[in-house]
């Protein structure tokens, strides 16, 4: 499936809407509620079985997804502000909170993401940071994401793992 080119048009979300998706531990979509399907612009059959990064906007820094996946893969919830890309190239901003589901042995079974419209003041605050992070990422080389994360979040680089390729 081809990744859409960003149109520059924003989809205005209703702040009361809840956008829900579920992925397996590798980030493959296994469920999306009607609102998720509607806003993404994809058919349900196109989403189910696809990696969640099908929605990744190119203006989202890799470091954000690195931290998100590092947290949830280690069983720690994280709230993230994400700019997603719809099938038609339009974008929408959401705040995402996760529910980490485990089996009887405690092994992670799946992740459920609950999204709502990101407030305008949050978008205005985060966009300049994301722009700066993207500039750093574009100037750098493989392995840079842990160093960026360490600088931004005060962690030692040896505490960080390689970038996960299942971001989204």
C-alpha positions as CSV (number, residue, x, y, z in Angstrom):
1,X,0.0,0.0,0.0
2,X,1.4,3.4,-0.9
3,X,1.9,6.0,1.8
4,X,-0.1,9.2,1.0
5,X,1.6,12.5,0.4
6,X,0.6,15.1,3.1
7,X,-2.0,17.6,1.8
8,X,-1.4,20.2,4.5
9,X,-5.1,20.1,5.3
10,X,-6.1,19.4,8.9
11,X,-9.1,17.3,9.9
12,X,-10.8,19.0,12.8
13,X,-11.8,16.4,15.3
14,X,-14.7,16.6,17.7
15,X,-13.1,16.7,21.2
16,X,-15.9,14.3,22.4
17,X,-15.0,11.6,19.9
18,X,-13.0,8.6,21.1
19,X,-10.8,7.0,18.5
20,X,-9.8,3.5,19.4
21,X,-7.5,0.9,17.9
22,X,-5.9,-2.3,19.1
23,X,-2.6,-3.8,17.9
24,X,-0.7,-6.9,18.6
25,X,2.7,-6.6,20.4
26,X,4.4,-5.9,17.0
27,X,2.2,-2.9,16.2
28,X,-0.1,-4.7,13.7
29,X,-3.7,-3.4,13.8
30,X,-6.2,-6.0,14.9
31,X,-9.2,-3.7,15.6
32,X,-10.4,-0.2,15.0
33,X,-13.6,1.4,16.1
34,X,-15.9,3.1,13.6
35,X,-14.4,6.6,14.4
36,X,-10.9,5.3,13.8
37,X,-11.9,3.9,10.4
38,X,-13.8,7.0,9.4
39,X,-11.1,9.5,10.3
40,X,-8.2,7.4,8.9
41,X,-10.0,7.2,5.5
42,X,-9.0,3.6,5.1
43,X,-11.4,0.7,4.8
44,X,-11.5,-1.6,7.7
45,X,-10.0,-4.4,5.5
46,X,-7.1,-2.1,4.6
47,X,-6.4,-1.3,8.3
48,X,-6.7,-4.8,9.9
49,X,-3.4,-6.6,9.5
50,X,-1.5,-3.4,8.6
51,X,1.2,-1.9,10.7
52,X,-0.1,1.0,12.7
53,X,2.6,3.2,11.2
54,X,0.4,3.3,8.1
55,X,-1.0,6.5,9.8
56,X,2.4,8.0,10.5
57,X,2.8,11.6,9.3
58,X,6.3,12.3,8.0
59,X,6.4,15.4,10.3
60,X,6.4,13.2,13.4
61,X,9.9,12.7,14.9
62,X,11.1,9.1,15.2
63,X,12.2,9.8,18.8
64,X,8.5,10.3,19.8
65,X,7.7,6.8,18.5
66,X,10.9,5.4,20.0
67,X,9.9,6.6,23.5
68,X,6.3,5.5,23.0
69,X,7.2,2.0,22.0
70,X,10.0,1.7,24.5
71,X,7.5,2.6,27.3
72,X,4.6,0.4,26.3
73,X,6.8,-2.6,25.3
74,X,8.2,-2.4,28.9
75,X,4.7,-2.3,30.4
76,X,4.7,1.5,31.1
77,X,1.9,3.6,29.9
78,X,2.6,6.9,28.2
79,X,0.5,9.7,26.9
80,X,1.7,11.0,23.5
81,X,0.7,13.8,21.2
82,X,0.7,12.5,17.7
83,X,0.1,14.0,14.2
84,X,-1.5,11.2,12.1
85,X,-1.9,11.1,8.3
86,X,-5.2,10.0,6.8
87,X,-5.4,8.0,3.5
88,X,-6.2,11.2,1.5
89,X,-3.1,13.0,2.9
90,X,-5.0,15.2,5.4
91,X,-3.7,15.1,9.0
92,X,-5.2,15.2,12.5
93,X,-3.7,15.7,15.9
94,X,-4.5,13.4,18.8
95,X,-3.5,12.7,22.4
96,X,-3.1,9.0,22.8
97,X,-3.3,7.0,26.0
98,X,-2.6,3.2,26.1
99,X,-4.1,0.2,27.8
100,X,-1.6,-2.6,28.0
101,X,-3.3,-6.0,28.0
102,X,-1.4,-9.1,29.4
103,X,-2.1,-12.8,29.4
104,X,-2.2,-15.0,32.5
105,X,1.6,-15.3,32.6
106,X,2.0,-11.5,32.4
107,X,3.2,-11.4,28.8
108,X,1.9,-8.5,26.8
109,X,-1.0,-9.6,24.6
110,X,-1.9,-6.4,22.9
111,X,-2.1,-2.6,23.2
112,X,-5.3,-0.6,23.0
113,X,-4.8,3.1,22.1
114,X,-7.5,5.6,23.1
115,X,-7.2,8.9,21.2
116,X,-9.0,12.2,21.4
117,X,-8.5,15.5,19.7
118,X,-5.4,17.3,20.9
119,X,-6.3,20.7,22.3
120,X,-5.1,23.6,20.2
121,X,-2.8,25.0,22.9
122,X,-1.1,21.6,23.1
123,X,-0.5,21.5,19.3
124,X,0.8,25.0,19.4
125,X,3.3,24.1,22.1
126,X,4.4,20.8,20.6
127,X,4.8,21.7,17.0
128,X,8.0,23.8,17.4
129,X,9.6,21.0,19.5
130,X,8.7,18.4,16.9
131,X,10.0,20.6,14.1
132,X,13.3,21.0,16.0
133,X,13.5,17.3,16.6
134,X,13.0,16.5,12.9
135,X,15.8,18.9,12.0
136,X,18.1,17.1,14.4
137,X,17.0,13.7,13.0
138,X,17.5,14.7,9.4
139,X,21.1,15.9,10.1
140,X,22.0,12.7,11.9
141,X,22.8,9.1,11.2
142,X,21.6,5.7,12.3
143,X,21.6,5.3,16.1
144,X,20.9,9.0,16.7
145,X,17.5,8.4,18.2
146,X,18.7,7.1,21.5
147,X,21.1,10.1,21.8
148,X,18.2,12.5,21.0
149,X,16.0,10.8,23.6
150,X,18.7,10.9,26.2
151,X,19.3,14.6,25.6
152,X,15.6,15.4,25.8
153,X,14.7,13.2,28.6
154,X,17.8,13.0,30.7
155,X,18.5,9.3,30.3
156,X,21.8,7.7,29.8
157,X,22.3,6.4,26.2
158,X,23.3,3.0,27.5
159,X,19.8,2.7,29.1
160,X,18.2,3.0,25.7
161,X,17.5,0.3,23.1
162,X,17.7,0.4,19.3
163,X,14.9,2.1,17.4
164,X,11.8,0.0,16.9
165,X,10.6,-0.2,13.3
166,X,7.0,-0.7,14.4
167,X,6.2,2.9,15.2
168,X,2.9,4.5,14.3
